[in-house]
Amino acid sequence: TVGWVGRLSPEKAPDLFVEAMQQTNLSSVGCLLGNGPMRPILEEMIREETGSIRLCDAVPNARRLMPAFDLIVLSSRTEGTPLVLLEAIDAGIPVVATRVGGVPDLLDDDSGLLVESGDVTGLQQAITDVIQNPECAAKRARHARRTLRALYDFETWIDRHEELYRKVIAVRHTPDASQSSGGS
């Protein structure tokens, strides 16, 4: 089961996910969870295919459903750092995503499969790769999870903020060259 979770809007590009899934020759099922302005377009796209894609409503706390997916796809045209990506990584689910916004800050070749935004064929190939090579996908997912936890562990986060505050305080207490003694 290939999952897609998010707002059904142009910037999130659920249409690219549907197109990519329609191009796969696998027996996988695509499942979109979400609502938004593109719903009628997606319903029409899905109606025209053989039934391997399900369009579901938004689900409160969708994170709890992550383990039901064999992989999560983020097909966004533009993005910040999507919460669904963090949730998928934390759940240990393999990820295929577009190389936009903050996504490459969290995923690299060792932790997920990245494709260029708008590249439906690349998206389809990456989805196929994950399905056909589950051991490699699981290895990337484990690496992503370790990296996420190392970077965003609560203690690490606190330590980084404390260090930032120390640096700010140090700068504030450093005598400014314009206030040095011995001048006029």
Residue pairs with C-beta under 8 A, 6 or more apart in sequence:
1 28
1 29
1 30
1 31
1 68
1 69
1 70
2 21
2 28
2 29
2 30
2 31
2 69
2 70
2 71
2 73
2 127
2 131
3 30
3 31
3 33
3 65
3 66
3 68
3 69
3 71
3 72
3 73
3 93
4 14
4 17
4 30
4 31
4 32
4 33
4 34
4 72
4 73
4 74
4 75
5 32
5 33
5 34
5 62
5 72
5 84
6 12
6 14
6 33
6 34
6 74
6 76
6 82
6 84
7 34
7 35
7 36
8 14
8 32
8 34
8 35
8 36
8 37
8 38
8 39
8 42
9 36
9 37
9 38
10 37
10 38
10 77
11 76
11 77
11 78
11 79
12 34
12 36
12 75
12 76
12 77
12 79
13 75
13 76
13 77
13 98
13 117
13 118
14 32
14 34
14 38
14 42
14 75
15 38
15 41
15 42
15 45
16 75
16 77
16 118
16 120
16 123
17 30
17 32
17 73
17 75
17 123
18 30
18 32
18 42
18 45
18 46
18 53
19 45
19 120
19 123
19 124
20 73
20 75
20 120
20 121
20 123
20 124
20 127
21 28
21 30
21 52
21 53
21 124
21 127
22 45
22 49
22 52
22 53
23 120
23 121
23 124
24 124
24 127
24 128
24 131
25 128
26 127
26 128
26 131
26 132
27 52
28 52
28 70
28 127
28 131
29 52
29 53
29 54
30 52
30 53
30 54
31 53
31 54
31 56
31 69
32 42
32 53
32 54
32 55
32 56
33 56
33 57
33 58
33 59
33 62
33 65
34 56
34 57
34 58
35 57
35 58
39 55
42 55
43 55
46 53
46 55
59 65
62 84
62 87
63 87
63 91
66 72
66 87
66 88
66 91
66 93
67 91
67 93
69 88
69 93
70 93
70 94
70 130
70 131
70 134
71 93
71 94
71 95
71 96
71 127
71 130
71 131
71 137
72 84
72 85
72 88
72 93
72 94
72 95
72 96
73 95
73 96
73 97
73 123
73 127
74 82
74 84
74 85
74 95
74 96
74 97
74 98
74 103
75 97
75 98
75 123
76 82
76 97
76 98
76 100
76 101
76 103
76 117
77 98
77 100
77 117
77 118
78 100
78 101
78 117
79 98
79 100
79 101
79 102
79 103
80 101
80 102
81 101
81 102
81 103
81 105
81 106
82 101
82 102
82 103
85 95
85 97
85 103
85 106
85 107
86 106
86 148
86 152
88 95
89 95
89 106
89 107
89 111
89 141
89 144
89 145
89 148
90 145
90 148
90 149
92 141
92 142
92 145
93 141
94 112
94 113
94 130
94 137
94 138
94 140
94 141
95 107
95 111
95 112
95 113
95 140
95 141
95 144
96 112
96 113
96 114
96 115
96 123
96 126
96 127
96 130
97 103
97 107
97 112
97 113
97 114
97 115
98 114
98 115
98 116
98 117
98 118
98 119
98 123
99 114
99 115
99 116
99 117
100 117
103 114
104 114
106 144
106 147
106 148
107 114
107 144
108 114
110 140
110 143
111 140
111 141
111 143
111 144
111 147
112 140
112 141
112 144
113 126
113 129
113 130
113 140
115 122
115 123
115 125
115 126
116 122
129 136
129 137
130 137
150 156
